[in-house]
């Protein structure tokens, strides 16, 4: 066996041009199915990793995929809004975390900085419990403690060169709507450590800050002037919206509606036990306005669609590999005919017919092993350069 391996090794090294061509052909044939398998496997694991931390997600009745992608990855179409009353009604099952997700933002650049504008950076309005749920820690600074403060994900901070003490602005949703609220100027008080998820590419604020961006929370001064003319009281009020929340005007922010009517996009629910989860699902079964989704089940449905497409390509790859294998058989047959004189010499030296076949087989086994090793290495390099979260961004747009 050792002599067969030695002779096969010497042959493929001596005939390196033939070896390189065969290796390239096999690499190009095997790299695509290997890449598809590993990427889909890691993609599925990355999807499920975030979903496993949440028992249920409550959202406006509609498309479950929109609710899932918006809640977990801040992508996709906006699924609609719930209210804080819905949040209160679900508190009895365990921990509930509201999320309000209609806004995006960007850095407020100074005059000395180059304005490398990055749009569509999602602004996540939530509670501090969200950071505990996702096990997100700080790299610099602190978490928001008052309205108008923000923390940014690691990738966002790096891409836009954000430091603690800089400012970010909310994007105005409609530039031609003069009744819309002004972009809110928010101070960055912290930068998060990378956790290699969608949280790295977001801006986090307290949920009340997003209500200020919406214009629901606003600030204004009291009546500034009273005059009386002929038994008529004339009052002059100084009313305006603040572009930035400061310690001086913090107490002036309020809203005129009911607290239970304040909007939220989705509710992350971490149930105490399976019984609480089952009861809550029963309570909202058939509800016309609210739907409860189980993230892992929705992801399984999503992946089943992807795997159907993958199964089609797998069949195609099998046909390609079969074709290449037939070409290899043809190459072996031609190689045997060309090397007739070489095999006759080896036979006269004492090599049996079985050993000659073993040499030929070992040559192609070595080439195949080298090709698979190179294909696998290329796949892992691709995964290292393009992590699953970037593939998810391409998938969700």
C-alpha positions as CSV (number, residue, x, y, z in Angstrom):
1,X,0.0,0.0,0.0
2,X,2.8,2.4,0.9
3,X,4.6,1.7,-2.4
4,X,1.3,2.3,-4.4
5,X,0.9,5.7,-2.5
6,X,4.5,6.6,-3.2
7,X,4.4,5.9,-6.9
8,X,1.0,7.7,-7.3
9,X,2.4,10.8,-5.4
10,X,5.5,10.8,-7.6
11,X,3.4,10.6,-10.8
12,X,1.1,13.6,-9.9
13,X,4.0,15.7,-8.8
14,X,6.0,15.0,-12.0
15,X,2.9,15.6,-14.2
16,X,2.0,18.8,-12.4
17,X,0.2,20.4,-15.4
18,X,-2.3,17.6,-15.6
19,X,-2.7,17.5,-11.9
20,X,-3.4,21.3,-11.7
21,X,-6.0,21.1,-14.5
22,X,-7.8,18.1,-12.9
23,X,-7.7,19.8,-9.5
24,X,-9.2,23.1,-10.8
25,X,-12.0,21.2,-12.6
26,X,-12.9,19.3,-9.4
27,X,-12.7,22.4,-7.3
28,X,-15.0,24.3,-9.6
29,X,-17.4,21.4,-9.5
30,X,-17.5,20.8,-5.8
31,X,-17.2,24.3,-4.4
32,X,-20.8,25.4,-5.2
33,X,-22.7,22.5,-3.5
34,X,-20.3,22.7,-0.6
35,X,-20.8,26.4,-0.3
36,X,-24.6,26.1,-0.5
37,X,-24.7,23.5,2.2
38,X,-22.5,25.3,4.7
39,X,-23.9,28.7,4.1
40,X,-27.5,27.6,4.4
41,X,-26.6,25.6,7.5
42,X,-25.0,28.6,9.2
43,X,-27.7,30.9,7.9
44,X,-30.3,28.8,9.6
45,X,-28.4,28.6,12.8
46,X,-27.9,32.4,12.8
47,X,-31.6,32.9,12.3
48,X,-32.5,30.5,15.1
49,X,-30.0,31.9,17.5
50,X,-31.9,35.2,18.0
51,X,-35.3,33.5,17.8
52,X,-34.5,31.1,20.7
53,X,-34.2,34.0,23.1
54,X,-37.9,35.0,22.6
55,X,-40.9,32.8,23.3
56,X,-43.5,34.8,21.3
57,X,-43.6,38.0,19.3
58,X,-46.8,40.0,19.2
59,X,-47.6,42.3,16.2
60,X,-50.3,43.7,14.1
61,X,-52.1,41.0,12.3
62,X,-50.7,40.5,8.9
63,X,-47.6,38.9,7.4
64,X,-45.7,36.8,10.0
65,X,-42.5,37.2,8.0
66,X,-42.7,41.0,8.2
67,X,-43.2,40.8,12.0
68,X,-40.3,38.4,12.4
69,X,-37.8,40.2,10.2
70,X,-38.7,43.6,11.6
71,X,-38.5,42.5,15.2
72,X,-35.3,40.4,15.0
73,X,-33.4,42.0,12.2
74,X,-35.0,45.4,11.7
75,X,-35.6,44.7,8.0
76,X,-38.5,44.2,5.7
77,X,-41.9,46.0,5.4
78,X,-43.3,47.8,8.4
79,X,-46.0,45.5,9.9
80,X,-48.1,48.2,11.6
81,X,-48.5,49.3,15.2
82,X,-50.0,48.0,18.4
83,X,-50.5,50.1,21.6
84,X,-49.1,50.1,25.1
85,X,-52.5,48.7,26.3
86,X,-51.7,45.5,24.5
87,X,-48.4,45.4,26.3
88,X,-50.1,45.8,29.7
89,X,-52.5,43.0,28.8
90,X,-49.6,40.6,28.3
91,X,-47.5,41.3,31.3
92,X,-49.0,38.5,33.4
93,X,-47.3,35.8,31.3
94,X,-43.7,36.9,32.1
95,X,-41.3,39.5,30.8
96,X,-42.6,41.7,27.9
97,X,-40.3,44.1,26.0
98,X,-41.9,46.8,23.7
99,X,-40.2,47.8,20.4
100,X,-41.0,50.8,18.2
101,X,-39.3,50.6,14.9
102,X,-40.5,53.0,12.2
103,X,-37.5,55.3,12.1
104,X,-34.0,55.5,10.8
105,X,-31.1,57.9,11.5
106,X,-27.6,59.0,10.7
107,X,-24.6,60.8,12.2
108,X,-24.7,64.6,12.6
109,X,-21.3,65.5,11.1
110,X,-19.3,68.5,12.1
111,X,-17.9,71.0,9.6
112,X,-14.4,69.4,9.8
113,X,-15.6,65.9,9.0
114,X,-16.3,64.3,5.6
115,X,-20.0,63.6,5.4
116,X,-20.0,59.9,4.5
117,X,-23.8,59.6,4.7
118,X,-25.2,56.3,5.7
119,X,-28.9,56.1,5.4
120,X,-31.4,53.6,6.7
121,X,-29.6,53.0,10.0
122,X,-32.6,51.7,12.1
123,X,-33.5,53.5,15.3
124,X,-34.6,51.0,17.9
125,X,-36.9,52.3,20.6
126,X,-37.1,49.9,23.5
127,X,-36.5,49.3,27.2
128,X,-33.3,48.5,29.0
129,X,-34.5,44.9,29.4
130,X,-33.7,44.4,25.8
131,X,-30.0,44.7,26.4
132,X,-30.2,42.0,29.1
133,X,-32.2,39.8,26.8
134,X,-29.6,40.0,24.0
135,X,-26.7,40.0,26.5
136,X,-25.4,43.2,24.9
137,X,-22.6,44.9,26.8
138,X,-21.0,48.3,26.5
139,X,-17.6,49.0,24.9
140,X,-17.6,52.7,25.8
141,X,-19.9,55.0,27.8
142,X,-23.2,54.1,29.4
143,X,-26.8,53.2,28.5
144,X,-29.4,55.9,27.9
145,X,-30.7,57.3,31.2
146,X,-32.8,60.3,29.9
147,X,-34.9,61.1,26.8
148,X,-32.9,62.1,23.8
149,X,-29.9,59.9,24.5
150,X,-28.7,57.1,22.2
151,X,-26.3,54.2,22.1
152,X,-25.0,52.8,18.8
153,X,-24.0,49.3,17.6
154,X,-20.3,48.5,17.0
155,X,-20.6,48.4,13.2
156,X,-22.6,51.6,13.0
157,X,-20.0,53.4,15.2
158,X,-17.2,52.1,13.0
159,X,-18.8,52.9,9.7
160,X,-19.8,56.4,10.6
161,X,-16.9,57.2,12.9
162,X,-19.1,57.8,15.9
163,X,-17.6,58.5,19.3
164,X,-19.2,59.0,22.7
165,X,-20.4,62.6,22.8
166,X,-21.2,62.9,19.1
167,X,-24.8,63.4,17.9
168,X,-27.1,61.4,15.6
169,X,-30.1,62.7,13.8
170,X,-33.4,60.9,13.0
171,X,-34.2,60.9,9.3
172,X,-37.2,62.9,8.3
173,X,-39.7,60.5,6.8
174,X,-41.3,63.0,4.4
175,X,-39.3,66.1,3.4
176,X,-42.4,67.7,1.8
177,X,-44.7,67.3,4.8
178,X,-44.4,70.7,6.6
179,X,-46.6,69.3,9.4
180,X,-44.1,66.6,10.2
181,X,-41.8,66.8,13.3
182,X,-38.3,68.0,12.9
183,X,-35.4,65.5,13.0
184,X,-34.4,64.9,16.6
185,X,-30.8,65.6,17.6
186,X,-29.7,62.8,20.0
187,X,-26.5,62.6,22.0
188,X,-24.5,59.4,21.8
189,X,-23.7,58.3,25.3
190,X,-22.5,54.8,24.6
191,X,-21.1,52.3,22.0
192,X,-22.0,48.7,22.2
193,X,-19.6,45.8,22.0
194,X,-19.9,43.7,18.8
195,X,-22.2,40.7,19.2
196,X,-22.2,39.8,15.4
197,X,-25.9,40.3,14.9
198,X,-28.3,42.9,13.6
199,X,-27.8,44.9,16.8
200,X,-24.3,45.9,15.5
201,X,-26.0,47.9,12.8
202,X,-28.5,49.9,14.8
203,X,-29.1,53.0,17.0
204,X,-30.8,52.3,20.3
205,X,-32.9,54.8,22.3
206,X,-35.5,54.7,25.0
207,X,-38.9,54.1,23.5
208,X,-40.1,57.5,24.7
209,X,-37.4,59.1,22.5
210,X,-39.0,57.5,19.5
211,X,-42.3,59.0,20.5
212,X,-40.6,62.4,20.5
213,X,-39.4,61.7,17.0
214,X,-43.0,60.8,16.1
215,X,-44.2,64.1,17.5
216,X,-46.4,62.4,20.1
217,X,-44.2,63.7,22.9
218,X,-43.5,67.4,22.5
219,X,-42.4,70.4,24.6
220,X,-43.7,73.9,24.9
221,X,-43.6,76.8,27.3
222,X,-46.5,78.0,29.4
223,X,-48.5,81.1,28.4
224,X,-46.1,84.0,28.4
225,X,-48.3,87.1,28.3
226,X,-51.7,88.0,29.7
227,X,-53.4,91.2,28.9
228,X,-57.0,92.4,29.5
229,X,-58.7,94.7,27.1
230,X,-62.4,95.5,27.6
231,X,-63.0,92.4,29.7
232,X,-61.3,90.2,27.1
233,X,-58.3,88.2,28.2
234,X,-55.6,87.8,25.4
235,X,-53.0,85.1,26.0
236,X,-49.9,84.6,23.9
237,X,-48.4,81.1,24.1
238,X,-44.9,80.3,23.0
239,X,-45.3,76.8,21.5
240,X,-42.6,75.0,19.5
241,X,-41.0,71.6,19.2
242,X,-37.5,71.1,20.4
243,X,-34.9,69.6,18.0
244,X,-32.9,68.4,21.0
245,X,-33.7,67.2,24.5
246,X,-31.6,68.8,27.2
247,X,-31.7,68.9,31.0
248,X,-33.2,72.4,30.8
249,X,-36.2,71.4,28.7
250,X,-36.6,67.7,29.8
251,X,-39.4,68.4,32.2
252,X,-41.5,70.2,29.5
253,X,-41.9,67.1,27.3
254,X,-45.3,65.5,27.6
255,X,-48.2,64.2,25.5
256,X,-51.9,65.0,25.5
257,X,-53.3,61.6,24.9
258,X,-53.7,58.5,27.0
259,X,-50.6,56.5,27.9
260,X,-52.4,53.2,26.9
261,X,-52.8,54.6,23.3
262,X,-49.0,55.2,22.7
263,X,-47.8,53.2,19.7
264,X,-45.4,50.3,19.6
265,X,-44.5,48.1,16.7
266,X,-44.0,44.7,18.3
267,X,-43.8,43.0,21.7
268,X,-41.1,40.5,22.6
269,X,-42.6,38.0,25.1
270,X,-40.5,35.8,27.3
271,X,-43.0,33.5,29.0
272,X,-42.4,32.1,32.5
273,X,-43.3,28.6,31.4
274,X,-45.0,26.5,28.7
275,X,-48.4,26.8,30.4
276,X,-48.3,30.6,30.3
277,X,-47.3,30.5,26.6
278,X,-50.1,28.2,25.8
279,X,-52.7,30.2,27.6
280,X,-51.6,33.4,25.9
281,X,-51.8,31.8,22.5
282,X,-55.3,30.6,23.3
283,X,-56.4,34.1,24.4
284,X,-55.3,35.7,21.1
285,X,-56.3,33.0,18.7
286,X,-58.7,34.5,16.2
287,X,-58.0,38.1,17.3
288,X,-58.6,40.4,14.4
289,X,-56.0,43.0,15.3
290,X,-53.2,41.1,17.1
291,X,-51.2,38.1,16.1
292,X,-48.8,36.1,18.2
293,X,-46.0,34.3,16.3
294,X,-43.7,31.6,17.5
295,X,-40.3,32.7,16.1
296,X,-38.8,29.2,15.7
297,X,-41.8,27.9,13.8
298,X,-41.9,30.9,11.5
299,X,-38.2,30.5,10.8
300,X,-38.7,26.8,10.0
301,X,-41.4,27.7,7.5
302,X,-39.1,30.3,6.0
303,X,-36.2,27.9,5.7
304,X,-38.5,25.2,4.2
305,X,-39.0,27.6,1.2
306,X,-35.3,28.2,0.9
307,X,-34.5,24.5,1.2
308,X,-36.9,23.7,-1.7
309,X,-34.9,26.0,-3.9
310,X,-31.8,24.4,-2.5
311,X,-33.1,21.0,-3.4
312,X,-33.5,22.0,-7.0
313,X,-29.9,23.3,-7.2
314,X,-28.7,20.1,-5.4
315,X,-30.2,18.0,-8.2
316,X,-28.6,20.3,-10.8
317,X,-25.2,19.9,-9.0
318,X,-25.6,16.1,-9.0
319,X,-26.0,16.2,-12.7
320,X,-22.9,18.4,-13.1
321,X,-20.9,16.1,-10.8
322,X,-22.0,13.1,-12.7
323,X,-21.0,14.7,-16.0
324,X,-17.6,15.6,-14.6
325,X,-17.2,12.1,-13.2
326,X,-17.8,10.6,-16.7
327,X,-15.2,13.0,-18.1
328,X,-12.7,11.7,-15.4
329,X,-13.4,8.1,-16.4
330,X,-12.7,9.1,-20.0
331,X,-9.4,10.7,-18.9
332,X,-8.5,7.6,-16.9
333,X,-9.1,5.4,-20.0
334,X,-7.1,7.7,-22.2
335,X,-4.3,7.9,-19.6
336,X,-4.1,4.1,-19.4
337,X,-3.7,3.9,-23.2
338,X,-1.1,6.7,-23.3
339,X,0.9,5.1,-20.4
340,X,0.9,1.6,-21.9
341,X,4.7,1.6,-22.3
342,X,5.1,2.8,-18.7
343,X,2.9,0.1,-17.3
344,X,4.8,-2.6,-19.4
345,X,8.0,-1.4,-17.8
346,X,6.5,-1.6,-14.3
347,X,5.1,-5.0,-15.0
348,X,8.6,-6.3,-16.1
349,X,9.9,-4.8,-12.8
350,X,7.5,-7.1,-10.9
351,X,4.3,-5.0,-10.5
352,X,1.2,-7.0,-10.6
353,X,-1.9,-6.0,-12.6
354,X,-3.7,-5.4,-9.4
355,X,-0.9,-3.0,-8.2
356,X,-1.1,-1.1,-11.5
357,X,-4.8,-0.5,-11.1
358,X,-4.2,0.6,-7.5
359,X,-1.6,3.2,-8.7
360,X,-4.1,4.7,-11.2
361,X,-6.9,4.7,-8.6
362,X,-4.6,6.3,-5.9
363,X,-3.6,9.1,-8.3
364,X,-7.1,10.2,-8.8
365,X,-7.9,9.7,-5.1
366,X,-5.1,12.1,-4.2
367,X,-6.3,14.7,-6.7
368,X,-9.9,14.4,-5.4
369,X,-8.8,14.8,-1.8
370,X,-6.7,17.8,-2.7
371,X,-9.7,19.3,-4.6
372,X,-12.1,18.7,-1.7
373,X,-9.6,20.3,0.7
374,X,-9.2,23.4,-1.5
375,X,-13.0,23.7,-2.0
376,X,-13.7,23.5,1.8
377,X,-10.9,26.0,2.5
378,X,-12.4,28.4,0.0
379,X,-15.9,28.0,1.5
380,X,-14.6,28.7,5.1
381,X,-12.7,31.8,3.8
382,X,-15.9,33.0,2.2
383,X,-17.8,32.5,5.4
384,X,-15.1,34.4,7.3
385,X,-15.2,37.3,4.9
386,X,-19.0,37.3,4.5
387,X,-20.7,36.4,7.9
388,X,-24.3,35.1,7.9
389,X,-25.7,38.5,9.1
390,X,-24.5,40.1,5.8
391,X,-26.1,37.3,3.8
392,X,-29.3,38.0,5.8
393,X,-29.1,41.7,4.8
394,X,-28.8,40.8,1.2
395,X,-31.8,38.4,1.6
396,X,-34.0,40.9,3.3
397,X,-33.0,43.9,1.2
